[in-house]
Structure formats: structure tokens, C-alpha cells
Amino acid sequence: MLQVDHCIMDGIKFEFNDIISFYAKNDSER
């Protein structure tokens, strides 16, 4: 159970960073 939660958290963190960098890129291009 703990391992599964850890994997989910890693996935969320990865997606979160992806979204952050995506918006940051758009902001710098504006």
C-alpha cells in the first residue's frame, strides 16, 4: 500500500512539474 502511494505521488509530482514548465514556457514567450 505504501509503495503504491509513493508511486502515485511521484506521478503527480512529475505531472505537476510538467505543467509548471509548460506555463513557464508560455509566459516567457509572451
N, CA, C and O atoms as a Maestro MAE file, in Angstrom:
{
 s_m_m2io_version
 :::
 2.0.0
}

f_m_ct {
 s_m_title
 :::
 protein
 m_atom[120] {
  # First column is atom index #
  i_m_mmod_type
  r_m_x_coord
  r_m_y_coord
  r_m_z_coord
  i_m_residue_number
  s_m_chain_name
  s_m_pdb_residue_name
  s_m_pdb_atom_name
  i_m_atomic_number
  :::
  1 25 0.850 -1.202 0.000 1 A "MET " " N  " 7
  2 3 0.000 0.000 0.000 1 A "MET " " CA " 6
  3 2 0.882 1.248 0.000 1 A "MET " " C  " 6
  4 15 0.659 2.171 -0.782 1 A "MET " " O  " 8
  5 25 1.879 1.270 0.876 2 A "LEU " " N  " 7
  6 3 2.743 2.450 0.971 2 A "LEU " " CA " 6
  7 2 3.480 2.673 -0.347 2 A "LEU " " C  " 6
  8 15 3.620 3.804 -0.812 2 A "LEU " " O  " 8
  9 25 3.952 1.563 -0.946 3 A "GLN " " N  " 7
  10 3 4.695 1.681 -2.204 3 A "GLN " " CA " 6
  11 2 3.806 2.266 -3.301 3 A "GLN " " C  " 6
  12 15 4.249 3.090 -4.101 3 A "GLN " " O  " 8
  13 25 2.549 1.828 -3.326 4 A "VAL " " N  " 7
  14 3 1.627 2.323 -4.355 4 A "VAL " " CA " 6
  15 2 1.433 3.831 -4.183 4 A "VAL " " C  " 6
  16 15 1.481 4.583 -5.156 4 A "VAL " " O  " 8
  17 25 1.213 4.268 -2.938 5 A "ASP " " N  " 7
  18 3 1.032 5.698 -2.683 5 A "ASP " " CA " 6
  19 2 2.257 6.471 -3.146 5 A "ASP " " C  " 6
  20 15 2.135 7.549 -3.728 5 A "ASP " " O  " 8
  21 25 3.437 5.918 -2.886 6 A "HIS " " N  " 7
  22 3 4.679 6.585 -3.274 6 A "HIS " " CA " 6
  23 2 4.725 6.747 -4.793 6 A "HIS " " C  " 6
  24 15 5.114 7.800 -5.299 6 A "HIS " " O  " 8
  25 25 4.325 5.698 -5.514 7 A "CYS " " N  " 7
  26 3 4.335 5.756 -6.984 7 A "CYS " " CA " 6
  27 2 3.355 6.822 -7.465 7 A "CYS " " C  " 6
  28 15 3.659 7.580 -8.386 7 A "CYS " " O  " 8
  29 25 2.187 6.880 -6.847 8 A "ILE " " N  " 7
  30 3 1.179 7.871 -7.246 8 A "ILE " " CA " 6
  31 2 1.712 9.281 -6.993 8 A "ILE " " C  " 6
  32 15 1.569 10.167 -7.836 8 A "ILE " " O  " 8
  33 25 2.325 9.480 -5.828 9 A "MET " " N  " 7
  34 3 2.861 10.807 -5.513 9 A "MET " " CA " 6
  35 2 3.930 11.198 -6.522 9 A "MET " " C  " 6
  36 15 3.968 12.344 -6.970 9 A "MET " " O  " 8
  37 25 4.807 10.252 -6.888 10 A "ASP " " N  " 7
  38 3 5.849 10.541 -7.881 10 A "ASP " " CA " 6
  39 2 5.202 10.942 -9.202 10 A "ASP " " C  " 6
  40 15 5.654 11.882 -9.856 10 A "ASP " " O  " 8
  41 25 4.155 10.238 -9.593 11 A "GLY " " N  " 7
  42 3 3.468 10.551 -10.845 11 A "GLY " " CA " 6
  43 2 2.863 11.940 -10.806 11 A "GLY " " C  " 6
  44 15 2.958 12.690 -11.778 11 A "GLY " " O  " 8
  45 25 2.237 12.288 -9.681 12 A "ILE " " N  " 7
  46 3 1.624 13.613 -9.546 12 A "ILE " " CA " 6
  47 2 2.707 14.683 -9.595 12 A "ILE " " C  " 6
  48 15 2.545 15.706 -10.260 12 A "ILE " " O  " 8
  49 25 3.812 14.448 -8.891 13 A "LYS " " N  " 7
  50 3 4.913 15.426 -8.885 13 A "LYS " " CA " 6
  51 2 5.444 15.632 -10.300 13 A "LYS " " C  " 6
  52 15 5.713 16.758 -10.719 13 A "LYS " " O  " 8
  53 25 5.589 14.523 -11.030 14 A "PHE " " N  " 7
  54 3 6.109 14.599 -12.401 14 A "PHE " " CA " 6
  55 2 5.157 15.419 -13.270 14 A "PHE " " C  " 6
  56 15 5.592 16.299 -14.014 14 A "PHE " " O  " 8
  57 25 3.860 15.128 -13.175 15 A "GLU " " N  " 7
  58 3 2.872 15.866 -13.968 15 A "GLU " " CA " 6
  59 2 2.859 17.331 -13.559 15 A "GLU " " C  " 6
  60 15 2.782 18.215 -14.412 15 A "GLU " " O  " 8
  61 25 2.935 17.593 -12.253 16 A "PHE " " N  " 7
  62 3 2.918 18.965 -11.748 16 A "PHE " " CA " 6
  63 2 4.088 19.754 -12.328 16 A "PHE " " C  " 6
  64 15 3.914 20.880 -12.795 16 A "PHE " " O  " 8
  65 25 5.285 19.157 -12.297 17 A "ASN " " N  " 7
  66 3 6.465 19.833 -12.852 17 A "ASN " " CA " 6
  67 2 6.277 20.077 -14.339 17 A "ASN " " C  " 6
  68 15 6.665 21.126 -14.852 17 A "ASN " " O  " 8
  69 25 5.680 19.109 -15.038 18 A "ASP " " N  " 7
  70 3 5.436 19.245 -16.475 18 A "ASP " " CA " 6
  71 2 4.529 20.444 -16.736 18 A "ASP " " C  " 6
  72 15 4.800 21.250 -17.626 18 A "ASP " " O  " 8
  73 25 3.452 20.561 -15.960 19 A "ILE " " N  " 7
  74 3 2.512 21.671 -16.132 19 A "ILE " " CA " 6
  75 2 3.202 22.995 -15.811 19 A "ILE " " C  " 6
  76 15 3.020 23.981 -16.524 19 A "ILE " " O  " 8
  77 25 3.994 23.016 -14.737 20 A "ILE " " N  " 7
  78 3 4.682 24.250 -14.339 20 A "ILE " " CA " 6
  79 2 5.605 24.719 -15.460 20 A "ILE " " C  " 6
  80 15 5.570 25.887 -15.848 20 A "ILE " " O  " 8
  81 25 6.422 23.818 -15.974 21 A "SER " " N  " 7
  82 3 7.367 24.192 -17.036 21 A "SER " " CA " 6
  83 2 6.601 24.616 -18.288 21 A "SER " " C  " 6
  84 15 7.043 25.509 -19.010 21 A "SER " " O  " 8
  85 25 5.458 23.984 -18.548 22 A "PHE " " N  " 7
  86 3 4.660 24.334 -19.725 22 A "PHE " " CA " 6
  87 2 4.178 25.778 -19.610 22 A "PHE " " C  " 6
  88 15 4.306 26.550 -20.560 22 A "PHE " " O  " 8
  89 25 3.625 26.146 -18.458 23 A "TYR " " N  " 7
  90 3 3.140 27.511 -18.265 23 A "TYR " " CA " 6
  91 2 4.299 28.502 -18.240 23 A "TYR " " C  " 6
  92 15 4.181 29.609 -18.767 23 A "TYR " " O  " 8
  93 25 5.409 28.115 -17.637 24 A "ALA " " N  " 7
  94 3 6.581 28.999 -17.579 24 A "ALA " " CA " 6
  95 2 7.058 29.303 -18.995 24 A "ALA " " C  " 6
  96 15 7.425 30.437 -19.302 24 A "ALA " " O  " 8
  97 25 7.053 28.282 -19.858 25 A "LYS " " N  " 7
  98 3 7.489 28.474 -21.243 25 A "LYS " " CA " 6
  99 2 6.551 29.461 -21.943 25 A "LYS " " C  " 6
  100 15 7.004 30.355 -22.659 25 A "LYS " " O  " 8
  101 25 5.247 29.292 -21.732 26 A "ASN " " N  " 7
  102 3 4.278 30.186 -22.364 26 A "ASN " " CA " 6
  103 2 4.456 31.615 -21.864 26 A "ASN " " C  " 6
  104 15 4.354 32.563 -22.643 26 A "ASN " " O  " 8
  105 25 4.719 31.774 -20.577 27 A "ASP " " N  " 7
  106 3 4.895 33.110 -20.008 27 A "ASP " " CA " 6
  107 2 6.105 33.800 -20.621 27 A "ASP " " C  " 6
  108 15 6.047 34.992 -20.924 27 A "ASP " " O  " 8
  109 25 7.194 33.073 -20.808 28 A "SER " " N  " 7
  110 3 8.416 33.683 -21.336 28 A "SER " " CA " 6
  111 2 8.249 34.023 -22.815 28 A "SER " " C  " 6
  112 15 8.931 34.912 -23.324 28 A "SER " " O  " 8
  113 25 7.351 33.328 -23.507 29 A "GLU " " N  " 7
  114 3 7.151 33.593 -24.938 29 A "GLU " " CA " 6
  115 2 6.229 34.783 -25.162 29 A "GLU " " C  " 6
  116 15 6.209 35.351 -26.254 29 A "GLU " " O  " 8
  117 25 5.464 35.167 -24.144 30 A "ARG " " N  " 7
  118 3 4.502 36.252 -24.286 30 A "ARG " " CA " 6
  119 2 5.189 37.590 -24.492 30 A "ARG " " C  " 6
  120 15 4.519 38.613 -24.630 30 A "ARG " " O  " 8
  :::
 }
 m_bond[119] {
  # First column is bond index #
  i_m_from
  i_m_to
  i_m_order
  :::
  1 1 2 1
  2 2 3 1
  3 3 4 2
  4 3 5 1
  5 5 6 1
  6 6 7 1
  7 7 8 2
  8 7 9 1
  9 9 10 1
  10 10 11 1
  11 11 12 2
  12 11 13 1
  13 13 14 1
  14 14 15 1
  15 15 16 2
  16 15 17 1
  17 17 18 1
  18 18 19 1
  19 19 20 2
  20 19 21 1
  21 21 22 1
  22 22 23 1
  23 23 24 2
  24 23 25 1
  25 25 26 1
  26 26 27 1
  27 27 28 2
  28 27 29 1
  29 29 30 1
  30 30 31 1
  31 31 32 2
  32 31 33 1
  33 33 34 1
  34 34 35 1
  35 35 36 2
  36 35 37 1
  37 37 38 1
  38 38 39 1
  39 39 40 2
  40 39 41 1
  41 41 42 1
  42 42 43 1
  43 43 44 2
  44 43 45 1
  45 45 46 1
  46 46 47 1
  47 47 48 2
  48 47 49 1
  49 49 50 1
  50 50 51 1
  51 51 52 2
  52 51 53 1
  53 53 54 1
  54 54 55 1
  55 55 56 2
  56 55 57 1
  57 57 58 1
  58 58 59 1
  59 59 60 2
  60 59 61 1
  61 61 62 1
  62 62 63 1
  63 63 64 2
  64 63 65 1
  65 65 66 1
  66 66 67 1
  67 67 68 2
  68 67 69 1
  69 69 70 1
  70 70 71 1
  71 71 72 2
  72 71 73 1
  73 73 74 1
  74 74 75 1
  75 75 76 2
  76 75 77 1
  77 77 78 1
  78 78 79 1
  79 79 80 2
  80 79 81 1
  81 81 82 1
  82 82 83 1
  83 83 84 2
  84 83 85 1
  85 85 86 1
  86 86 87 1
  87 87 88 2
  88 87 89 1
  89 89 90 1
  90 90 91 1
  91 91 92 2
  92 91 93 1
  93 93 94 1
  94 94 95 1
  95 95 96 2
  96 95 97 1
  97 97 98 1
  98 98 99 1
  99 99 100 2
  100 99 101 1
  101 101 102 1
  102 102 103 1
  103 103 104 2
  104 103 105 1
  105 105 106 1
  106 106 107 1
  107 107 108 2
  108 107 109 1
  109 109 110 1
  110 110 111 1
  111 111 112 2
  112 111 113 1
  113 113 114 1
  114 114 115 1
  115 115 116 2
  116 115 117 1
  117 117 118 1
  118 118 119 1
  119 119 120 2
  :::
 }
}
